[in-house]
Amino acid sequence: MKLEDVKSITILGSGAMGHGIAQVCIDAGFDVIMRDIKQEFIDNGVAKIKDSFAFLVGKGKKSQADMDAAMARLTTTTDLKEALKGAKLVIEAVPEIMELKKSVFKEVSDLVDDDVIIATNTSTMSISEIATVVKNPARFVGMHFFNPVNRMKLVEVIYGEKTSDETVDILCEVSKKYNKVPVKVLKDRPGFIVNRISAPNQAFISAMLDSGTIVPDEVDTTMKAMGQKMGPFEIADFVGIDVFSHTLEYYSETLSKEFKPGKYLTDKMNKKELGMKTGKGIYTWVNGKAVIDGSKTSAGIGPMEFAAIQINEAVRVFKEGIAQSTKDIDDAVKFGMNAFIGPFELAASMDPKQLTDTLNNLSTKFGLDILKPEPEVVDGSFKTMGK
Ligand SMILES: NC(=O)c1ccc[n+]([C@@H]2O[C@H](COP(=O)([O-])OP(=O)(O)OC[C@H]3O[C@@H](n4cnc5c(N)ncnc54)[C@H](O)[C@@H]3O)[C@@H](O)[C@H]2O)c1
């Protein structure tokens, strides 16, 4: 199959991700059939696509004629058979429940020809495991978009154990056609590339909250003074303490027990103080804004600490063979996290001893072995990794 063969794309689910994927596909000239289980969910997704296009028309970034032409490429249905008619590529964005995904893929796989590519937008699940229910696992692949899909450039294209190179290559071509940056993920390890690289910093945040000696306001004020839009604790509240804790829980089951959410987060969960959405989390939230005391900065925790942890994990990701190159890891972080610079690019000008000392200090202070420096960080050889 070639890129030219992919004319029509079927999208399963019209929620936060499904409608966003549909939007970028129709905008790039693909015909799309979007399927959901209830008409009201579809109507909601279509309304969001229209709103987003209308916003772009209002800003002069898109013409009304282009918007109308894109909308004309979108068909919707609640009927799965109809949704799969003529599809060469099916992208799934249904809720993150393994049994649901498996039942959807079994049904889809029974209804389509063997050469149709079936992709899942799962953020956490094993591609190889979901692939056990499809007829042709060589054509089954992960296609991990980032939220909001119309603004985030990265797409992680993830191999399951049996995914063919051809399948991954076509999806990279498709992603480029709708102006995304595809990065190949060679192994379906937890968190793939981007989320995995953020994982130890999440554990670090949990440990700081438990320490009782770190003031979130001070750390966030420091990070914002260095140009970040939001501080790390503020982001945790913004994402939701429940989502943040579930992610840590998942990594504690799949990567290391040290990721387990600490007492502070668990107490917040029990009290249903879940961050912005409940008006209280690490911070109190008023009118969509965290009330942060910005009068003091943090003496001990700042960009160096977060960067060192991220660089160390990027080294692990490369060593585990999850990414093809250090450039791919840098691209993934830049385009999946809207970062100015990737971890290897950043590390190129850093002193290995400073990184090593920072990581050793943090590991000892917060009792986390996952923060210990990798040998390649200690001896500085991370600077030439993959070269
Ligand atoms: N929201 C994010 O930030 C984000 C980011 C990356 C990946 N993801 C992943 O994308 C997937 C979807 O997440 P979401 O946030 O869009 O969820 P969502 O709950 O907003 O939307 C899921 C939609 O799927 C529909 N649905 C349920 N069963 C279906 C079926 N059998 N066929 C078709 N549609 C069905 C639901 O009615 C709902 O409209 C999940 O796997 C999630 O992990 C989410």
The ligand as a Gaussian input file, in Angstrom:
#p B3LYP/6-31G(d) Opt

LIG

0 1
 N       -7.424000      13.095000      26.002000
 C       -6.102000      13.089000      25.860000
 O       -5.396000      14.007000      26.288000
 C       -5.445000      11.949000      25.123000
 C       -4.169000      12.143000      24.559000
 C       -3.587000      11.108000      23.811000
 C       -4.257000       9.900000      23.683000
 N       -5.498000       9.727000      24.272000
 C       -6.170000       8.440000      24.081000
 O       -7.177000       8.595000      23.086000
 C       -8.260000       7.691000      23.354000
 C       -9.540000       8.470000      23.419000
 O       -9.447000       9.437000      24.430000
 P      -10.416000      10.707000      24.493000
 O       -9.810000      11.629000      25.479000
 O      -10.731000      11.170000      23.123000
 O      -11.741000      10.031000      25.124000
 P      -13.222000      10.617000      25.136000
 O      -13.894000       9.958000      26.264000
 O      -13.200000      12.107000      25.036000
 O      -13.844000      10.065000      23.763000
 C      -14.045000       8.703000      23.498000
 C      -15.243000       8.587000      22.545000
 O      -15.308000       7.233000      22.095000
 C      -16.689000       6.901000      22.004000
 N      -16.858000       5.449000      21.931000
 C      -17.000000       4.562000      22.929000
 N      -17.112000       3.312000      22.430000
 C      -17.025000       3.428000      21.072000
 C      -17.063000       2.510000      19.992000
 N      -17.221000       1.212000      20.204000
 N      -16.932000       2.984000      18.728000
 C      -16.779000       4.308000      18.498000
 N      -16.746000       5.224000      19.484000
 C      -16.851000       4.792000      20.755000
 C      -17.300000       7.567000      23.221000
 O      -18.697000       7.674000      23.088000
 C      -16.576000       8.908000      23.223000
 O      -17.267000       9.876000      22.460000
 C       -7.885000       6.974000      24.657000
 O       -7.276000       5.761000      24.331000
 C       -6.880000       7.921000      25.300000
 O       -5.992000       7.272000      26.161000
 C       -6.109000      10.733000      24.966000

